Amino acid sequence: MNDLSVQADLAANSAAGLVVRLSSLEVGATGVIVDVRAESAPLAHGVDVHELQRRLLEFGFVEGARIEVLHEGAIRHDPIAVRVDDTRVALRRRDAEDVFILLDTPQK
């Protein structure tokens, strides 16, 4: 699948309300990663966007991986703990902004 078709799919799914940013999910939400694009607020992460994207990919945030939000911190619901396939990872919500999820069931 090329970038243009992926962008079109993301736009269509976003319009239907099915694709959301990982940072917006609540505990118990499940879905599949459809895109990882480190592009938001380049200096807000403490590293540049290319380094952030590399780190997310190395932790297993890749297209097609199953994901479930397991836990969230007590202060401002940050950080979050997620299951990515068979691995558990904790990350800050601001870093989770760059991971796009196709939800199994839309959140209320």
C-alpha positions as CSV (number, residue, x, y, z in Angstrom):
1,M,0.0,0.0,0.0
2,N,1.5,3.4,-0.9
3,D,1.4,6.5,1.2
4,L,-1.4,8.1,-0.8
5,S,-3.8,5.1,-0.3
6,V,-2.8,4.9,3.4
7,Q,-3.6,8.6,3.8
8,A,-6.9,8.2,2.0
9,D,-7.8,5.2,4.2
10,L,-6.9,7.1,7.4
11,A,-9.0,10.1,6.3
12,A,-12.0,7.9,5.5
13,N,-11.7,6.0,8.8
14,S,-11.2,9.2,10.7
15,A,-14.3,10.6,9.2
16,A,-16.2,7.5,10.4
17,G,-14.7,8.0,13.9
18,L,-12.9,4.7,13.9
19,V,-9.2,5.8,13.7
20,V,-8.0,7.7,16.7
21,R,-4.7,8.7,18.3
22,L,-3.4,6.4,21.0
23,S,-3.1,9.3,23.4
24,S,-6.9,9.8,23.4
25,L,-7.8,6.2,24.4
26,E,-9.1,5.1,27.8
27,V,-8.2,2.0,29.8
28,G,-9.7,-1.1,28.1
29,A,-9.7,0.3,24.6
30,T,-8.4,-2.2,22.0
31,G,-7.6,-2.0,18.3
32,V,-4.9,-2.3,15.6
33,I,-2.1,0.2,14.8
34,V,-2.7,1.6,11.4
35,D,0.0,4.3,11.3
36,V,3.0,5.7,13.2
37,R,3.8,9.3,12.2
38,A,6.0,11.3,14.5
39,E,5.0,14.7,13.4
40,S,3.4,16.5,16.3
41,A,5.2,19.3,18.2
42,P,8.7,18.4,17.2
43,L,10.4,19.8,20.3
44,A,7.7,18.7,22.8
45,H,9.1,15.2,23.1
46,G,12.6,16.0,24.1
47,V,13.9,14.4,20.9
48,D,13.4,15.2,17.3
49,V,10.5,13.6,15.4
50,H,12.8,11.1,13.6
51,E,14.3,9.8,16.8
52,L,10.8,9.5,18.4
53,Q,9.5,7.6,15.4
54,R,12.5,5.3,15.5
55,R,11.9,4.6,19.2
56,L,8.2,3.9,18.8
57,L,9.0,1.4,16.0
58,E,11.7,-0.3,18.1
59,F,9.2,-0.7,20.9
60,G,6.9,-2.6,18.6
61,F,4.5,0.2,17.6
62,V,4.2,-1.0,14.0
63,E,1.3,-1.2,11.5
64,G,-0.8,-4.3,12.1
65,A,0.1,-4.8,15.8
66,R,-2.7,-5.4,18.2
67,I,-2.9,-2.9,21.0
68,E,-4.8,-2.6,24.3
69,V,-4.6,0.2,26.9
70,L,-4.0,-1.5,30.3
71,H,-3.4,1.3,32.7
72,E,-3.1,5.1,33.1
73,G,-1.3,7.2,35.7
74,A,-3.1,8.9,38.5
75,I,-2.0,12.4,37.6
76,R,-3.6,13.7,34.4
77,H,-4.0,10.0,33.3
78,D,-0.3,10.0,32.3
79,P,1.7,7.9,31.5
80,I,-0.2,5.0,30.0
81,A,0.6,1.3,29.9
82,V,-0.3,-0.6,26.7
83,R,0.0,-4.1,25.4
84,V,1.5,-4.2,21.9
85,D,1.0,-7.7,20.7
86,D,2.6,-9.7,23.6
87,T,4.7,-6.9,25.0
88,R,3.8,-4.3,27.7
89,V,5.1,-0.8,27.2
90,A,4.6,2.4,29.2
91,L,4.8,5.8,27.4
92,R,3.8,9.4,27.9
93,R,0.5,10.5,26.3
94,R,2.3,13.2,24.3
95,D,4.5,10.4,22.7
96,A,1.3,8.3,22.1
97,E,-0.1,11.2,20.0
98,D,1.8,9.9,17.0
99,V,0.3,6.4,17.0
100,F,-2.9,6.0,15.1
101,I,-5.3,3.2,16.1
102,L,-8.2,1.6,14.3
103,L,-10.6,0.8,17.2
104,D,-12.3,-2.6,17.6
105,T,-15.3,-0.9,18.9
106,P,-15.8,2.9,19.0
107,Q,-15.5,4.5,22.5
108,K,-18.4,6.2,24.1
